[in-house]
Amino acid sequence: KAKNLTVHFNSTWPFAANPEIQHFRKLVPGQAKTSSVKVVSNFGESFELGECTSKRGFLSVADTTKTEDGYQVEMAFTIPADFTRKYVSDILTINIKDHPEDSLKVRCYSRP
């Protein structure tokens, strides 16, 4: 008979990338710097990675390793040798096969 009813809840995304934000220190133009991202299912289900794409073309996937609870993605951040800006950013989109709506984004930043 209450006029209002408040229901508190939390939702969890099916997949997660850890870390979601990467800071690359002292990038040297023309030289790749690598870092790892862990991709897991928050519900413990088995999955396969799909295509990984870079928004600006500075990021690439150097290696992908299947682990007990997901995948370890080794990515490389490379800026062109003639790059002159003081700040650079890119986004790596990690697609999950059979789950196109659950793509993950890893944001990467650096100051050359």
N, C-alpha and C positions, 0 to 999 in steps of 0.2 A: 504494500500500500504506500510505498515511498514515492515521492514525486520524481526523484532523480536516483539513478543508480550509476556508480562509477566503477568501471572494470579496468584494472591495471594489468598490462601484459607487456612482454618483450618479444620481439621477433628476431630470428637469427637467419642470416643469409645462408643458402645451401653450401656455398663454397667461399673460401677465404684465401687471400694472398698475404703473406707476412714476410717482410713489412710491406705496407701499401705505399709508403713514401721512402724514396732512396735519395740520399745526398751524397754525391760523388765529390770528393775533395781534390783540388789541384789537377783537374783534367788538362792534359797536354794535347793541343790540337794535332790531329793525325795519329794519335796513339789511343788504343782501346783501354778502358778500365773496366774491370768486371766486378760483379756483385751477384749474390744469390737471393732468390725469392722462394719461399716454401708455399706450395699450393696444396690445400687440404679440403676435404669434405667435412663440413660441420656436423653432418649426420652419419658419418662413418661409412658411407656407401662408396663402392668402387666406381672409378670414373677414368676417362681418358682425356688428355689435353688435345685441343684442336690447334688451329693456327694461332700464332702469336704475331701481332703487327705493331709497328712503331708509327706514331702519329706524324712525327717530323723526320723520321729516317735516321735519327742518331742512335737508336737502340736496335740491337739484334740479339737473338738467342744463340749463345755459344754452345750450350749443352743442356739436355734435359735428362734427368735421372729419376726413375720410378723408385719411390721409397715405400716403406711399410704402410704409411698413412696418407700418401699422396704423391707429389712430385717435387723435386728440387730443380728449379730453373735457373741456370747460369746465364746472366745477360751481360752484354758488353755495350758500353756507352762510348761512342766515338764521334768526335766533332771534326770537321774538315780542317786540313792543315792551314787554310787561309781564313779561318774563323776569327773575327775581330770583336765580337760582342763581349761584354763583361759578364753576361748571365745567360745561361742556356737551360731549357727545360724540354722534356719529352714525356710521352705517355706510352707505356707498353700495355697493349690490350691482350689478355690471355683468354682465349676462347676454350670452353669446355664442350667436348663432343656430346651431341644429343641434348645439350642444355644451352642453346644459343641465347636465351634470356638471362643467363647467369654469368656473362663475361666479367672478367676481373680487370681492373685498371691499376697499374703500378705507376705512380708519378715519380719522375726522376729529375733532379735539379743539380746544377753545378755552376761554379764560377771558375772559368779557365784561368 
